């Protein structure tokens, strides 16, 4: 019995030491395994939760030119095809702060164009997915576009109607907005410039063809704003596809010719007053016809015009000179909402103006719009700067006013060259 008790005691002690040995050896290994498993899971979770950066469909690229400048272009990759668009923007080797600022401004412009292209691609994708978009007939949309412009000039409404008529001849009455793509636009340009003939059997002048095409493009822009089209395909045309027109000509009167008109009687005194008023303030005929006594306001002892221009829909605040005020009729007891000038339609006005100009010894083709051209060239000739003249004319872009600046520069060159004819 003693032997059995001793054996049990030794076995118990041996078992306890064996378990303790296992605990000392195996526990650190198990702890390390658990730790490594935990770290691995954490890394896996971090990698799984980290969003992958989406590839941009449009990227800016740079091409080094022979002169050391870098030409910036867009690299567009879509549906397995790559397209390059050179932006005609350039980075110069910057050696001073001014050149560095120029490069920074150029990059801002390039990134803005890139962002616009990405938006256009997104809109295009949305248009493809939305099968309801673009089902409107082109002819119906031109009618709708005309309604949107009913408060504009009769000339614009006539051009919209003419554009619709030409589009029907070009592609038929079943053409839908979604059928219009870049190739359609190229074909329409070719039709306007080489195929379509007027009622007299002649082809369009380039200026007339451009005017019709501009109406077409603006109608598509309106469809984009109404979310009927995803993008205007006209915006994708290259410059070489567009209609090139000669530099715009502006018929204007010299100061001596204006004086001759003042001294010459006109069979319609109201037309004479309205024309000379415009020649001294630059208002379009559409705004002269809409002018009310309430648009003439006194401000700090000065008289000015406050109105919303019919053509652009933008406000105009125009100070009036004493010469402009001279040609306003007497107001009497007329209310603010009464018209200042009582004029016939544009055609009879221009007939009267041509007769009046001929009596004054003026051989130029005089229409009412020459009064606006006369005001612009007169202001620049008398020393007004380009920006101020642009604001007086109500131009939204000073580039439009630069046409008149070129006319004045040509007049200066002609004046200087007079010396060559004398000596």
RODO-2510 file (C-alpha; in nm, 4 decimals, decimal comma):
residues 423
     n   res          X          Y          Z
     1     x     0,0000     0,0000     0,0000
     2     x     0,2884     0,2311     0,0822
     3     x     0,4416     0,1551    -0,2571
     4     x     0,1183     0,2373    -0,4360
     5     x     0,0776     0,5617    -0,2404
     6     x     0,4372     0,6611    -0,3230
     7     x     0,3855     0,5854    -0,6937
     8     x     0,0702     0,7986    -0,7030
     9     x     0,2476     1,0835    -0,5337
    10     x     0,5417     1,0715    -0,7800
    11     x     0,3027     1,0526    -1,0779
    12     x     0,1110     1,3556    -0,9537
    13     x     0,4271     1,5606    -0,9082
    14     x     0,5579     1,4535    -1,2524
    15     x     0,2251     1,5461    -1,4153
    16     x     0,2270     1,8908    -1,2512
    17     x     0,5838     1,9599    -1,3715
    18     x     0,4941     1,8407    -1,7234
    19     x     0,1920     2,0728    -1,7409
    20     x     0,4020     2,3637    -1,6139
    21     x     0,6631     2,2888    -1,8814
    22     x     0,4001     2,2915    -2,1533
    23     x     0,2650     2,6228    -2,0230
    24     x     0,6110     2,7869    -2,0283
    25     x     0,6972     2,6627    -2,3772
    26     x     0,3674     2,6810    -2,5649
    27     x     0,2011     2,9976    -2,4271
    28     x     0,4476     3,2522    -2,5785
    29     x     0,4193     3,0778    -2,9167
    30     x     0,0401     3,0833    -2,9000
    31     x     0,0431     3,4519    -2,7990
    32     x     0,2648     3,5360    -3,0964
    33     x     0,0373     3,3440    -3,3321
    34     x    -0,2685     3,5279    -3,2002
    35     x    -0,0863     3,8626    -3,2331
    36     x     0,0256     3,7907    -3,5900
    37     x    -0,3254     3,6792    -3,6834
    38     x    -0,4666     4,0010    -3,5338
    39     x    -0,2141     4,2216    -3,7187
    40     x    -0,2787     4,0400    -4,0440
    41     x    -0,6540     4,0930    -4,0075
    42     x    -0,6016     4,4618    -3,9325
    43     x    -0,3832     4,5080    -4,2401
    44     x    -0,6347     4,3220    -4,4487
    45     x    -0,9153     4,5413    -4,3200
    46     x    -0,7134     4,8587    -4,3860
    47     x    -0,6352     4,7492    -4,7415
    48     x    -0,9955     4,6514    -4,7994
    49     x    -1,1253     4,9833    -4,6667
    50     x    -0,8774     5,1989    -4,8648
    51     x    -1,0605     5,3212    -5,1800
    52     x    -0,8796     5,2733    -5,5077
    53     x    -0,8113     5,5959    -5,6961
    54     x    -1,0299     5,6078    -6,0055
    55     x    -0,8521     5,6644    -6,3341
    56     x    -0,9327     5,9989    -6,4904
    57     x    -1,0824     5,9746    -6,8398
    58     x    -0,9072     6,2988    -6,9366
    59     x    -0,5469     6,3812    -6,8493
    60     x    -0,3197     6,6762    -6,9142
    61     x    -0,0102     6,5979    -7,1187
    62     x     0,2842     6,8105    -7,2273
    63     x     0,4872     6,8137    -7,5474
    64     x     0,8239     6,9894    -7,5541
    65     x     0,8644     7,2070    -7,8618
    66     x     1,1798     7,3045    -8,0485
    67     x     1,1843     7,6501    -7,8875
    68     x     1,1804     7,5022    -7,5376
    69     x     0,8162     7,5779    -7,4667
    70     x     0,5741     7,3029    -7,3662
    71     x     0,2501     7,2588    -7,5557
    72     x    -0,0375     7,1416    -7,3326
    73     x    -0,2828     6,8872    -7,4688
    74     x    -0,5597     6,6618    -7,3380
    75     x    -0,5328     6,2850    -7,3537
    76     x    -0,8847     6,1355    -7,3516
    77     x    -0,9295     5,7600    -7,3250
    78     x    -1,2807     5,6307    -7,3754
    79     x    -1,4265     5,2998    -7,4905
    80     x    -1,0854     5,1667    -7,5886
    81     x    -1,0003     5,4702    -7,8048
    82     x    -0,7553     5,7494    -7,7352
    83     x    -0,8092     6,1083    -7,8525
    84     x    -0,5698     6,4009    -7,8279
    85     x    -0,6809     6,7637    -7,8139
    86     x    -0,4154     7,0336    -7,8343
    87     x    -0,5290     7,3367    -7,6348
    88     x    -0,3021     7,5992    -7,7942
    89     x    -0,1757     7,6749    -7,4448
    90     x     0,1969     7,6849    -7,3756
    91     x     0,4298     7,6798    -7,0750
    92     x     0,7475     7,8836    -7,1104
    93     x     1,0802     7,8175    -6,9380
    94     x     1,0257     8,0285    -6,6247
    95     x     1,3270     8,2374    -6,5261
    96     x     1,1503     8,5174    -6,3397
    97     x     0,8396     8,5642    -6,1192
    98     x     0,6338     8,7075    -6,4066
    99     x     0,6899     8,3988    -6,6245
   100     x     0,6109     8,1724    -6,3289
   101     x     0,2815     8,3553    -6,2770
   102     x     0,2046     8,3271    -6,6497
   103     x     0,2635     7,9510    -6,6326
   104     x     0,0417     7,9241    -6,3252
   105     x    -0,2392     8,1092    -6,5032
   106     x    -0,1955     7,8878    -6,8089
   107     x    -0,2250     7,5749    -6,5951
   108     x    -0,5435     7,7102    -6,4356
   109     x    -0,6917     7,7555    -6,7816
   110     x    -0,5811     7,4073    -6,8903
   111     x    -0,7301     7,2455    -6,5794
   112     x    -1,0564     7,4347    -6,6324
   113     x    -1,0805     7,2975    -6,9879
   114     x    -0,9968     6,9497    -6,8596
   115     x    -1,2749     6,9721    -6,5983
   116     x    -1,5192     7,0841    -6,8675
   117     x    -1,4281     6,7881    -7,0895
   118     x    -1,4817     6,5472    -6,7986
   119     x    -1,8258     6,7008    -6,7374
   120     x    -1,9080     6,6675    -7,1083
   121     x    -1,8104     6,2997    -7,1021
   122     x    -2,0243     6,2412    -6,7929
   123     x    -2,3198     6,4175    -6,9543
   124     x    -2,2702     6,2173    -7,2718
   125     x    -2,2749     5,8937    -7,0738
   126     x    -2,5926     6,0060    -6,8984
   127     x    -2,7484     6,0841    -7,2343
   128     x    -2,6683     5,7359    -7,3658
   129     x    -2,8243     5,5719    -7,0613
   130     x    -3,1402     5,7822    -7,0779
   131     x    -3,3327     5,6471    -7,3754
   132     x    -3,6019     5,9146    -7,3382
   133     x    -3,3590     6,1983    -7,4021
   134     x    -3,3422     6,3488    -7,7482
   135     x    -3,6646     6,2022    -7,8940
   136     x    -3,7960     6,5507    -7,9736
   137     x    -3,8203     6,6283    -8,3434
   138     x    -3,5709     6,8913    -8,4562
   139     x    -3,8431     7,0913    -8,6335
   140     x    -4,0577     7,0943    -8,3184
   141     x    -3,7618     7,2067    -8,1110
   142     x    -3,6929     7,4957    -8,3507
   143     x    -4,0550     7,6061    -8,2986
   144     x    -4,0055     7,5828    -7,9227
   145     x    -3,6786     7,7765    -7,9471
   146     x    -3,8571     8,0513    -8,1412
   147     x    -4,1145     8,0794    -7,8599
   148     x    -3,8293     8,1174    -7,6112
   149     x    -3,7061     8,4192    -7,8119
   150     x    -4,0408     8,5912    -7,8739
   151     x    -3,9324     8,8964    -7,6754
   152     x    -3,6325     8,9475    -7,9043
   153     x    -3,6112     9,1361    -8,2339
   154     x    -3,8197     9,0468    -8,5389
   155     x    -3,4965     8,9938    -8,7301
   156     x    -3,3905     8,7147    -8,4937
   157     x    -3,7314     8,5463    -8,5142
   158     x    -3,7122     8,5595    -8,8936
   159     x    -3,3686     8,3955    -8,8863
   160     x    -3,4955     8,1142    -8,6600
   161     x    -3,7792     8,0450    -8,9031
   162     x    -3,5366     8,0480    -9,1960
   163     x    -3,2992     7,8140    -9,0112
   164     x    -3,5837     7,5683    -8,9472
   165     x    -3,6851     7,5775    -9,3145
   166     x    -3,3266     7,5069    -9,4280
   167     x    -3,2874     7,2233    -9,1751
   168     x    -3,6040     7,0597    -9,3115
   169     x    -3,4626     7,0792    -9,6641
   170     x    -3,1324     6,9354    -9,5430
   171     x    -3,2442     6,6345    -9,3413
   172     x    -3,6247     6,6090    -9,3567
   173     x    -3,8990     6,6429    -9,1003
   174     x    -3,8301     6,3146    -8,9161
   175     x    -3,4903     6,4157    -8,7795
   176     x    -3,4789     6,3987    -8,4006
   177     x    -3,2417     6,5800    -8,1682
   178     x    -3,0699     6,2540    -8,0771
   179     x    -2,9859     6,2000    -8,4476
   180     x    -2,7633     6,5089    -8,4505
   181     x    -2,3940     6,4323    -8,4142
   182     x    -2,0656     6,5804    -8,5364
   183     x    -2,1079     6,4348    -8,8847
   184     x    -2,4570     6,5853    -8,9089
   185     x    -2,3128     6,9268    -8,8187
   186     x    -2,0336     6,8959    -9,0762
   187     x    -2,2866     6,7995    -9,3390
   188     x    -2,5098     7,0932    -9,2500
   189     x    -2,2167     7,3338    -9,2869
   190     x    -2,1411     7,1892    -9,6313
   191     x    -2,5088     7,2199    -9,7239
   192     x    -2,5200     7,5853    -9,6175
   193     x    -2,2039     7,6861    -9,8008
   194     x    -2,2149     7,4730   -10,1177
   195     x    -2,5635     7,3317   -10,1843
   196     x    -2,8457     7,5497   -10,0513
   197     x    -2,9649     7,8282   -10,2804
   198     x    -3,1759     8,1343   -10,2066
   199     x    -3,4980     8,2319   -10,3827
   200     x    -3,2832     8,4072   -10,6467
   201     x    -3,0909     8,0852   -10,7167
   202     x    -2,7679     8,2037   -10,5557
   203     x    -2,5605     8,0366   -10,2862
   204     x    -2,5369     8,1921    -9,9416
   205     x    -2,2654     8,4436    -9,8681
   206     x    -2,0405     8,3082    -9,5927
   207     x    -2,1689     8,5651    -9,3451
   208     x    -2,5308     8,4576    -9,4087
   209     x    -2,4380     8,0887    -9,3841
   210     x    -2,2588     8,1549    -9,0553
   211     x    -2,5608     8,3404    -8,9154
   212     x    -2,7908     8,0456    -8,9918
   213     x    -2,5436     7,7967    -8,8459
   214     x    -2,5080     8,0117    -8,5326
   215     x    -2,8870     7,9989    -8,4834
   216     x    -2,8750     7,6193    -8,5186
   217     x    -2,5943     7,5878    -8,2622
   218     x    -2,7666     7,8187    -8,0136
   219     x    -3,0874     7,6169    -8,0448
   220     x    -2,8883     7,3043    -7,9517
   221     x    -2,7331     7,4892    -7,6565
   222     x    -3,0851     7,5671    -7,5373
   223     x    -3,1706     7,1970    -7,5658
   224     x    -2,8706     7,1136    -7,3465
   225     x    -2,9881     7,3647    -7,0845
   226     x    -3,3326     7,2054    -7,0896
   227     x    -3,1678     6,8634    -7,0352
   228     x    -3,3018     6,7381    -7,3692
   229     x    -2,9513     6,6856    -7,5088
   230     x    -2,6469     6,5778    -7,3116
   231     x    -2,4044     6,7876    -7,5143
   232     x    -2,4086     7,0153    -7,8185
   233     x    -2,2235     6,8291    -8,0965
   234     x    -2,1326     7,1634    -8,2558
   235     x    -1,8894     7,2149    -7,9683
   236     x    -1,6900     6,9117    -8,0842
   237     x    -1,6133     7,0522    -8,4289
   238     x    -1,2562     7,1446    -8,5145
   239     x    -1,1799     7,5009    -8,6192
   240     x    -1,1118     7,3763    -8,9718
   241     x    -1,4716     7,2507    -8,9957
   242     x    -1,6285     7,5861    -8,9133
   243     x    -1,7381     7,8543    -9,1582
   244     x    -1,4663     8,1128    -9,2121
   245     x    -1,5914     8,4620    -9,2838
   246     x    -1,3991     8,7768    -9,3803
   247     x    -1,3458     9,0397    -9,1107
   248     x    -1,6672     9,2170    -9,0188
   249     x    -1,7260     9,5514    -9,1888
   250     x    -1,8818     9,8402    -8,9996
   251     x    -2,0430    10,1284    -9,1880
   252     x    -2,0197    10,4435    -8,9805
   253     x    -2,0494    10,8169    -9,0325
   254     x    -1,7730    11,0667    -8,9754
   255     x    -1,8270    11,3675    -8,7521
   256     x    -1,8611    11,5884    -9,0618
   257     x    -2,1265    11,3526    -9,2037
   258     x    -2,3199    11,3661    -8,8763
   259     x    -2,3085    11,7456    -8,8938
   260     x    -2,4394    11,7277    -9,2519
   261     x    -2,7350    11,5149    -9,1372
   262     x    -2,8112    11,7605    -8,8572
   263     x    -2,8245    12,0450    -9,1103
   264     x    -3,0393    11,8495    -9,3599
   265     x    -3,4185    11,8304    -9,3144
   266     x    -3,5837    11,4865    -9,3069
   267     x    -3,9392    11,4120    -9,4186
   268     x    -3,9974    11,2293    -9,0879
   269     x    -3,8747    11,4400    -8,7981
   270     x    -3,9304    11,1565    -8,5474
   271     x    -3,6926    10,9261    -8,7400
   272     x    -3,4320    11,2029    -8,7579
   273     x    -3,4503    11,2594    -8,3821
   274     x    -3,4313    10,8901    -8,3016
   275     x    -3,1327    10,8316    -8,5337
   276     x    -2,9309    11,1251    -8,4022
   277     x    -3,0194    11,0324    -8,0426
   278     x    -2,8770    10,6856    -8,1071
   279     x    -2,5683    10,8334    -8,2752
   280     x    -2,4912    11,0144    -7,9486
   281     x    -2,5701    10,7276    -7,7052
   282     x    -2,5262    10,4047    -7,9077
   283     x    -2,8646    10,2389    -7,8431
   284     x    -2,9837     9,9687    -8,0822
   285     x    -3,3052    10,0327    -8,2742
   286     x    -3,4820     9,7600    -8,0744
   287     x    -3,4072     9,9475    -7,7513
   288     x    -3,4893    10,2891    -7,8990
   289     x    -3,8341    10,1598    -7,9985
   290     x    -3,8890    10,0187    -7,6466
   291     x    -3,7580    10,3262    -7,4655
   292     x    -4,0039    10,4724    -7,2138
   293     x    -3,9907    10,7992    -7,0252
   294     x    -3,9470    10,5977    -6,7071
   295     x    -3,6115    10,4746    -6,8447
   296     x    -3,4755    10,8313    -6,8337
   297     x    -3,3693    10,9050    -6,4767
   298     x    -3,1994    11,1921    -6,2955
   299     x    -2,9130    11,0961    -6,0649
   300     x    -2,7001    11,3596    -5,8904
   301     x    -2,7760    11,6228    -6,1476
   302     x    -2,6911    11,3852    -6,4331
   303     x    -2,9340    11,2263    -6,6772
   304     x    -2,8953    10,8629    -6,7740
   305     x    -3,0793    10,5671    -6,9250
   306     x    -3,1624    10,2594    -6,7204
   307     x    -3,3022     9,9650    -6,9175
   308     x    -3,2625     9,5946    -6,9921
   309     x    -3,1276     9,5437    -7,3429
   310     x    -3,3610     9,3470    -7,5662
   311     x    -3,0883     9,1634    -7,7555
   312     x    -2,8764     9,0472    -7,4622
   313     x    -3,1184     9,0673    -7,1672
   314     x    -2,8527     9,2485    -6,9622
   315     x    -2,9013     9,5808    -6,7763
   316     x    -2,7578     9,8983    -6,9269
   317     x    -2,6833    10,2164    -6,7309
   318     x    -2,5957    10,4812    -6,9883
   319     x    -2,5160    10,8440    -6,9076
   320     x    -2,6541    11,0865    -7,1656
   321     x    -2,4564    11,3755    -7,3098
   322     x    -2,6108    11,7123    -7,3850
   323     x    -2,6043    11,6233    -7,7552
   324     x    -2,8074    11,3074    -7,6875
   325     x    -3,0560    11,5002    -7,4716
   326     x    -3,0892    11,7577    -7,7490
   327     x    -3,2635    11,5030    -7,9719
   328     x    -3,5165    11,3789    -7,7185
   329     x    -3,8683    11,5058    -7,7929
   330     x    -4,0533    11,7194    -7,5405
   331     x    -4,2050    11,5017    -7,2689
   332     x    -4,4942    11,7263    -7,1733
   333     x    -4,7279    11,5408    -6,9373
   334     x    -4,6501    11,1925    -7,0679
   335     x    -4,6462    10,9100    -6,8110
   336     x    -4,3431    10,6935    -6,7301
   337     x    -4,4826    10,3970    -6,9282
   338     x    -4,5347    10,5954    -7,2508
   339     x    -4,2923    10,5537    -7,5440
   340     x    -4,0448    10,8324    -7,6124
   341     x    -4,0288    10,7793    -7,9882
   342     x    -4,3188    10,6830    -8,2156
   343     x    -4,1518    10,4972    -8,5035
   344     x    -4,2696    10,2784    -8,7938
   345     x    -4,1201     9,9335    -8,8629
   346     x    -3,7524     9,8937    -8,9508
   347     x    -3,7876     9,8804    -9,3317
   348     x    -3,9707    10,2160    -9,3667
   349     x    -3,7202    10,3661    -9,1204
   350     x    -3,4237    10,2581    -9,3344
   351     x    -3,5917    10,3799    -9,6554
   352     x    -3,6335    10,7220    -9,4970
   353     x    -3,2738    10,7211    -9,3721
   354     x    -3,1328    10,6440    -9,7178
   355     x    -3,3328    10,9284    -9,8708
   356     x    -3,2251    11,1671    -9,5943
   357     x    -2,8562    11,0655    -9,6274
   358     x    -2,8645    11,1178   -10,0045
   359     x    -3,0039    11,4682    -9,9550
   360     x    -2,7137    11,5366    -9,7161
   361     x    -2,4639    11,4268    -9,9825
   362     x    -2,3728    11,0990    -9,8078
   363     x    -2,3083    10,8089   -10,0484
   364     x    -2,2712    10,5367    -9,7827
   365     x    -2,5450    10,2784    -9,7265
   366     x    -2,7093    10,4227    -9,4157
   367     x    -2,9314    10,2083    -9,1956
   368     x    -3,0403    10,2743    -8,8394
   369     x    -2,7628    10,0487    -8,7079
   370     x    -2,4981    10,2794    -8,8561
   371     x    -2,5890    10,5198    -8,5745
   372     x    -2,4544    10,2682    -8,3220
   373     x    -2,1365    10,2158    -8,5271
   374     x    -2,1011    10,5935    -8,5526
   375     x    -2,1243    10,6336    -8,1747
   376     x    -1,8582    10,3654    -8,1155
   377     x    -1,6036    10,5032    -8,3629
   378     x    -1,6727    10,8607    -8,2497
   379     x    -1,6023    10,7706    -7,8847
   380     x    -1,2741    10,5958    -7,9703
   381     x    -1,1706    10,8727    -8,2094
   382     x    -1,2298    11,1352    -7,9398
   383     x    -1,0062    10,9440    -7,6968
   384     x    -1,2349    10,7145    -7,4924
   385     x    -1,0617    10,3907    -7,3942
   386     x    -1,1726    10,0523    -7,5260
   387     x    -1,3124     9,9223    -7,1947
   388     x    -1,5257    10,2335    -7,1328
   389     x    -1,6589    10,2260    -7,4897
   390     x    -1,7439     9,8588    -7,4473
   391     x    -1,9506     9,9372    -7,1376
   392     x    -2,1258    10,2295    -7,3093
   393     x    -2,2282     9,9960    -7,5928
   394     x    -2,3447     9,7262    -7,3505
   395     x    -2,1063     9,4661    -7,4925
   396     x    -2,0567     9,1586    -7,2757
   397     x    -1,7137     9,0941    -7,4308
   398     x    -1,4579     9,3637    -7,5086
   399     x    -1,3503     9,1603    -7,8143
   400     x    -1,6656     9,2794    -7,9899
   401     x    -1,5607     9,6390    -7,9317
   402     x    -1,2130     9,5735    -8,0710
   403     x    -1,3624     9,5743    -8,4212
   404     x    -1,4246     9,9464    -8,3816
   405     x    -1,0747     9,9987    -8,2437
   406     x    -0,9309     9,8498    -8,5630
   407     x    -1,1413    10,0938    -8,7658
   408     x    -1,0005    10,3869    -8,5672
   409     x    -0,6439    10,2542    -8,6051
   410     x    -0,6972    10,2359    -8,9815
   411     x    -0,8218    10,5964    -8,9798
   412     x    -0,5031    10,7011    -8,7953
   413     x    -0,2863    10,5202    -9,0510
   414     x    -0,4723    10,6889    -9,3370
   415     x    -0,4241    11,0272    -9,1706
   416     x    -0,0501    10,9711    -9,1290
   417     x    -0,0169    10,8494    -9,4885
   418     x    -0,1720    11,1738    -9,6152
   419     x     0,1724    11,3263    -9,5827
   420     x     0,2964    11,0933    -9,8570
   421     x     0,0358    11,2275   -10,0987
   422     x     0,1245    11,5890   -10,0242
   423     x     0,5025    11,5687   -10,0374
***
